Amino acid sequence: MSWSGVRGPGSGVQASDTARFWFRALGALICLLAPFILLAIAHRLWIRRRALVGLRAKLTGRPDDRTTGRPDRGNVVVHGVSLGEVMLMKPLLPRLGEGPFILTTSTETGTEGLAKAFPDGHRTHWPFDLPWAVSAFLRRTRPRRIVLLEAELWPLTLLAARAAGVPVQVLNARLTERSHRRWRLLRPIARRLVGSLSLAIAQEPAYAARLVDLGLPRSRVAVSGSLKADMVRPAAAAAAQTEAERIALPDGPLCLLASTSEPEERAPLASWQRWGRPQGWTCVIVPRHPERGEALVALCRELGLSARRTTTPDPGPRTPDQIIIVDEIGRLGALYTLCAARGGIAVVGGSLGSGRGGQNMLEAAAAGCCTVVGWDTKAQPDPMRLLRGASAVVELAPGTLDAQLAELAAQPARRDALGAAGHQAWSTGRGALDRTIRILDRHRTPAPGPRTNP
């Protein structure tokens, strides 16, 4: 037995031939755009001086030797675009059934997360949606099933998998209103691509309805809730204390700026200067992208603040009011636990004007933090619904950010109540993983052998 998902009425030889046609047609168009793609890569590498991790594998579709898996048996490819999706793999993989698994990602933080969570696993980078890269990737990984986490719908990959008879499932699926509007502009193509999915298990009914609107049959859509509630595990107090000692954290409450992106730190830092610094609060910044550490030091200097990075071997003199920049991955959980234990405030980024739509605020709530978010949380509707329903989150407004934070800092009882309510909301939201596995079990059918790749 193997996983094949649900095959709709359009499956079979005719559907595969149609998928091959569209793969070649769309691939030809993408080839015409290849010079512009290469220019964008060159701009990132040489102008912006930012490395592009896994460039060879992404451009060629040829994984490293250690990532080829077991071609004699066929593999299950599981893809998470970045660190958040990669972390979903840890509780999910043991429940997915038989492997072997090939784990893929696209970003630098995702690459680091895979190496840390699955040091002995088969790992590689997801290919760019270029015809030669996609074909080579499928030929070398020989998947019998592809599992995508959240929102990674690549046109050529979907068409190539359809032509090869490889079922593609999307778990913890989300489709924002903005993405939905964009797909609708290309509705005939969207119906062909989205309709090729064998199964989509959505985080919430609104996402499921949008997938159906784009052409995925209702029989191949289900709702499980967000896997991220099950993924979250608050750090133990001992681990939090070890982290406090490692970064030489002063005593007193914390103002934790978590998973922030440019330009989200400036306004909270300026606010902390007014109410937090005089009252002995320590400000800790954990940027979403650790490579921004030096830029954050420069921002602090611009604001007249002293700052140190935890990756700097000798940070120099330390003062109680020094900003601590944790430019490392894997440290945020312990800091959330510390923040809760000290009655602090956790301001979760991605929601304060970066355009990301919010980062996972359930991590802060699960630890019992007083959880604060900004005005843009559209990418996190499921966690926000849980927290709003329990009155467990403070939502800042752009013009009143300073006043709202200052008011909250002066109300320790309110902070404690918000932390307790957040922890309770997280507890009641768990169970999505069990629901996902039950849905997969209902759609488990014998799979045909893979066809020839395009």
PyMOL commands that set and color helices and strands:
alter all, ss='L'
color gray80, all
select helices_A, chain A and resi 13-47+55-60+65-67+83-95+108-117+131-141+155-163+177-185+187-194+205-213+218-220+227-231+237-246+266-275+290-302+332-341+362-366+381-389+398-409+412-429+432-442
alter helices_A, ss='H'
color red, helices_A
select strands_A, chain A and resi 75-79+101-105+122-125+143-149+168-173+199-202+221-223+254-260+282-287+307-309+323-325+345-348+370-373+394-395
alter strands_A, ss='S'
color yellow, strands_A
deselect
rebuild
show_as cartoon
